[in-house]
Amino acid sequence: MKTLMLLRHGKSDWDSGIASDHERVLAPRGQKAARLVGRMMTATDLQPDRVISSSAVRALTTAQLAADAGDWPGEIQVTRDLYGASVGGALEVLRARARDLDSAERVLMVGHEPTWSSLASGLVGGGRLAVVTATLVVIDLAIQRWTDIELGRGELRLFISPRWLKKATD
């Protein structure tokens, strides 16, 4: 059994003056949410064995803040292939790294909408999911190797938004 965790980047700062979508930074609220999710993942024994992040500044910053707050070991793998990726493209990112990932039981991917909602829904066999900023989706997969990942082979274990997490920890 493998576990795929999807984390949508935190709330970005639309007023930062940065014209490029790829270079847009996190808003203070997004930074705080990323740290909160990282701490929660460690406190609930959901630290990832590997982290793969979109190269977009807001996604990579989310991954870095969560990893620092959760004190996760290892480096973050960064790929532009997750920026604007389709569901199939996101799955291909995992398959292409399978040799490196097969020793990993839990992989965290940090990326974007609408891909994360569609990917999560597809992996669990359907339904409608709305992955808002800084939401963590944890899916257990009935696979032994990451090359075997495909839609409909997952079971939703956890779906948690930062708003709910903040209320639970206040």
Secondary structure in CASP SS format (residue, H / E / C, confidence):
PFRMAT SS
TARGET T0000
AUTHOR 0000-0000-0000
METHOD secondary structure of the structure
MODEL  1
M C 1.00
K E 1.00
T E 1.00
L E 1.00
M E 1.00
L E 1.00
L E 1.00
R E 1.00
H C 1.00
G C 1.00
K C 1.00
S E 1.00
D C 1.00
W C 1.00
D C 1.00
S C 1.00
G C 1.00
I C 1.00
A C 1.00
S C 1.00
D C 1.00
H C 1.00
E C 1.00
R C 1.00
V C 1.00
L E 1.00
A C 1.00
P H 1.00
R H 1.00
G H 1.00
Q H 1.00
K H 1.00
A H 1.00
A H 1.00
R H 1.00
L H 1.00
V H 1.00
G H 1.00
R H 1.00
M H 1.00
M H 1.00
T H 1.00
A H 1.00
T C 1.00
D C 1.00
L C 1.00
Q C 1.00
P C 1.00
D C 1.00
R E 1.00
V E 1.00
I E 1.00
S E 1.00
S E 1.00
S C 1.00
A C 1.00
V H 1.00
R H 1.00
A H 1.00
L H 1.00
T H 1.00
T H 1.00
A H 1.00
Q H 1.00
L H 1.00
A H 1.00
A H 1.00
D H 1.00
A H 1.00
G H 1.00
D C 1.00
W C 1.00
P C 1.00
G C 1.00
E C 1.00
I E 1.00
Q E 1.00
V E 1.00
T E 1.00
R H 1.00
D H 1.00
L H 1.00
Y C 1.00
G C 1.00
A C 1.00
S C 1.00
V H 1.00
G H 1.00
G H 1.00
A H 1.00
L H 1.00
E H 1.00
V H 1.00
L H 1.00
R H 1.00
A H 1.00
R C 1.00
A H 1.00
R H 1.00
D H 1.00
L H 1.00
D C 1.00
S C 1.00
A C 1.00
E C 1.00
R E 1.00
V E 1.00
L E 1.00
M E 1.00
V E 1.00
G E 1.00
H C 1.00
E C 1.00
P C 1.00
T H 1.00
W H 1.00
S H 1.00
S H 1.00
L H 1.00
A H 1.00
S H 1.00
G H 1.00
L H 1.00
V C 1.00
G C 1.00
G C 1.00
G C 1.00
R C 1.00
L C 1.00
A C 1.00
V C 1.00
V C 1.00
T C 1.00
A C 1.00
T C 1.00
L E 1.00
V E 1.00
V E 1.00
I E 1.00
D E 1.00
L E 1.00
A C 1.00
I C 1.00
Q C 1.00
R C 1.00
W H 1.00
T H 1.00
D H 1.00
I C 1.00
E C 1.00
L C 1.00
G C 1.00
R C 1.00
G E 1.00
E E 1.00
L E 1.00
R E 1.00
L E 1.00
F E 1.00
I E 1.00
S C 1.00
P H 1.00
R H 1.00
W H 1.00
L H 1.00
K H 1.00
K H 1.00
A H 1.00
T H 1.00
D C 1.00
END
